[in-house]
Amino acid sequence: MNKLPHKLESFKISSNIFNKYIGNLPQSLKYLTINAHIFNQEIDKLPRSLRSLKINGPFFDQEINDLPRSLEYLNIQSKSFRH
């Protein structure tokens, strides 16, 4: 994920299978949405500017540490999430 534009503010991933590490996100990113049937990767380097994080995937069960202070909306839809 190191080829994203530096000024990107919104990023949505929609895929049946997207089981890749999300890292090197632009610091300008405000909205991140991941809709994937198969996604279960650690999310640990979120941009400080992030306002909204949505994860929709039935197998996602990773702990999310170090949420940015700017985060206003968090939505995790997963039958496996227990944290």
Wavefront OBJ file of the C-alpha trace (Angstrom):
o trace
v 0.000 0.000 0.000
v 2.905 2.377 -0.599
v 1.715 3.842 -3.918
v -1.274 5.833 -2.667
v -1.366 9.592 -3.322
v -0.039 11.662 -0.427
v -3.136 13.906 -0.418
v -5.687 11.063 -0.438
v -8.503 11.710 2.056
v -10.884 8.797 1.440
v -10.049 5.169 0.665
v -12.544 2.325 0.239
v -11.579 -1.283 -0.397
v -14.336 -3.622 -1.561
v -13.279 -7.140 -2.426
v -14.221 -10.714 -1.738
v -10.633 -11.502 -0.757
v -8.355 -8.740 0.499
v -6.136 -10.271 3.130
v -3.208 -7.883 2.867
v -1.485 -5.794 5.506
v -2.643 -2.190 5.481
v 0.383 -0.023 6.116
v 1.973 3.161 4.813
v -1.363 4.936 4.570
v -1.140 8.637 3.702
v -1.224 10.928 6.732
v -3.938 12.970 4.979
v -6.390 10.022 5.086
v -9.649 10.833 6.911
v -11.967 7.970 5.886
v -11.039 4.298 5.586
v -13.537 1.566 4.704
v -12.689 -2.103 4.226
v -15.428 -4.394 2.933
v -13.982 -7.858 2.372
v -15.272 -11.317 3.082
v -11.727 -12.470 3.768
v -9.760 -9.807 5.635
v -7.985 -10.487 8.925
v -4.875 -8.354 9.098
v -3.405 -6.275 11.859
v -4.262 -2.589 11.652
v -1.697 -0.765 13.717
v -0.429 2.277 11.827
v -3.446 4.476 11.280
v -2.976 8.074 10.148
v -3.377 10.703 12.881
v -5.948 12.513 10.694
v -8.327 9.515 10.434
v -11.928 10.403 11.350
v -13.809 7.286 10.262
v -12.854 3.605 10.232
v -15.278 0.983 8.947
v -14.422 -2.701 8.693
v -16.942 -5.194 7.391
v -15.701 -8.765 7.181
v -16.971 -11.883 8.931
v -13.513 -13.197 9.857
v -11.874 -9.990 11.135
v -10.740 -10.558 14.729
v -7.626 -8.423 15.129
v -7.107 -6.115 18.056
v -6.827 -2.488 16.960
v -4.306 -0.561 19.014
v -3.400 3.101 19.081
v -6.553 4.595 17.574
v -5.987 8.200 16.500
v -7.474 10.945 18.668
v -9.161 12.400 15.587
v -11.337 9.254 15.186
v -15.042 10.140 15.408
v -16.635 7.004 13.954
v -15.677 3.361 14.407
v -17.761 0.537 12.952
v -16.593 -3.079 12.962
v -18.996 -5.674 11.632
v -17.626 -9.177 12.118
v -18.988 -12.338 13.661
v -15.455 -13.150 14.852
v -14.489 -9.809 16.497
v -14.160 -10.217 20.281
v -11.995 -7.279 21.435
l 1 2 3 4 5 6 7 8 9 10 11 12 13 14 15 16 17 18 19 20 21 22 23 24 25 26 27 28 29 30 31 32 33 34 35 36 37 38 39 40 41 42 43 44 45 46 47 48 49 50 51 52 53 54 55 56 57 58 59 60 61 62 63 64 65 66 67 68 69 70 71 72 73 74 75 76 77 78 79 80 81 82 83
